[in-house]
């Protein structure tokens, strides 16, 4: 019997009624003799042996050199803006593209964000048997240390949003994804991204809009990945979250990234 | 605004925010109990329906459009149907698991019907709308996998129903789609295997009847490698490849600790609580005097 219990979805423990495991349980309850035909889990996947490995950060020297423009990078960025950005339009597209083109930035938040854009762009552009995204993820993570969680760079928040909201789910690390998303939301709140007054208190309209969109992108990412976990939403929405949604349509301020 | 024309600006985000506000309410209800009270479920469902009905034309249309808008509106619809399906699935599961629940209320039966409608619509829509890239395929596989559970459970439960051919057709469609999506989703192949094995098992039931015994040594049966699927049915196998597991073990529902490096260990498996045995079911809240749901339902199947 434990053959059934042992490999099923841990996460569904709080949500038995809405989980795949619950569906399987019902089938077994209705037709108990199916237990006889349970087979051990298949744990082999046909993978090549020379795959990149998720590195432990301590093993890798930090490379803070700037990333020069390349066609490859351009392709990945284009793929990101074509297939990923529409769901989480938190990047100022024109600003981002121009920074990449110039290839001068070497600050950690930028390097982390750029590499995660590469990672997602790679996923969006390639087939499922292409694992180059792992290399970009590794590079991004070199620039996100625990200290980064105490920093005040919105680009770090954006990088974490991509990592926790998408990438870690893609590589099947939902626990880590969940934790990083939580941290990203807290960072965002310490930057005041959730408050309308702070968005309006700046004359830089593009920056204010970026803040707004970043907050709401985090909100959506967290919702999508936790709705059916059976866990509380931990305050990502509530009366104190008074930043208004972005406005679409003619009333929208003219931003080049629109 | 060049990008605006391509992306429909941030219209998808605006509508996603509205959807996610409703989904957040759903989440907080589910966190209290998996079997939401009928009244609350109907309230949440009607909020979802209203959201869908109030979508701007651009997001409801199926006119040809630029790719970002296309994937955005497909995803919104799939997600919407999936959430409605999930809201109603517990009813189906609870009725199916209790053979003597002859007095399912009309509302319960309506819930089952909604659940089936949503899963059917999901399968049909995805089959037409999925695109050959991983952003589409990744989500498509997940939603298909969830949707397939409905006809599968139905086939196990009501194996001599007149709707069997319909359910079988749905599952076969899912199998075909998952096969086609293999290049565009890490999880497609294994999702397909799980669905296939359950389907094969259901067919054996159908031919041999509920008390028929399955052939010894049959390679068919339920495959239990479903652990990795939760929210992110990813096919990147941990063993030896990603090195991501370090030494994480995992706990099953009984709180039994399974040490790491068992076969089929998921990406990071420790998602449940030690003390998570029986889920408390508030029978009075369900509006019926007798429990329709065995508390053991939410535990791992006991021997």
Interface residues (C-beta under 8 A of the other chain):
Chain A: X1 X2 X3 X4 X5 X6 X7 X8 X9 X10 X11 X12 X13 X14 X15 X16 X17 X18 X19 X20 X21 X22 X23 X24 X25 X26 X27 X28 X29 X30 X31 X33 X34 X35 X36 X37 X38 X39 X40 X41 X42 X43 X44 X45 X47 X51 X53 X54 X81 X82 X83 X84 X85 X86 X87 X88 X89 X93 X123 X124 X125 X126 X127 X128 X129 X134 X169 X170 X171 X172 X173 X174 X175 X176 X177 X213 X216 X217 X219 X220 X223 X224 X225 X226 X227 X228 X229 X230 X231 X232 X233 X236 X237 X245 X246 X247 X248 X249 X252 X254 X257 X258
Chain B: X1 X3 X4 X7 X8 X9 X10 X11 X12 X13 X14 X16 X17 X18 X20 X21 X23 X24 X26 X27 X28 X30 X31 X34 X35 X67 X68 X69 X71 X72 X75 X79 X83 X86 X89 X90 X93 X94 X96 X97 X99 X133 X134 X135 X136 X137 X138 X145 X146 X149 X152 X153 X156 X157 X182 X183 X184 X185 X186 X188 X190 X193 X198 X201 X202 X205 X210 X211 X212 X213 X214 X216 X218 X219 X220 X221 X222 X223 X224 X225 X226 X227 X228 X229 X230 X231 X232 X234 X235 X236 X237 X238 X239 X241 X242 X243 X244 X250 X251 X252 X253 X254 X256 X258 X262 X263 X264 X265 X266 X267 X268 X269 X270 X271 X272 X273 X276 X279 X297 X298 X299 X300 X301 X302 X303
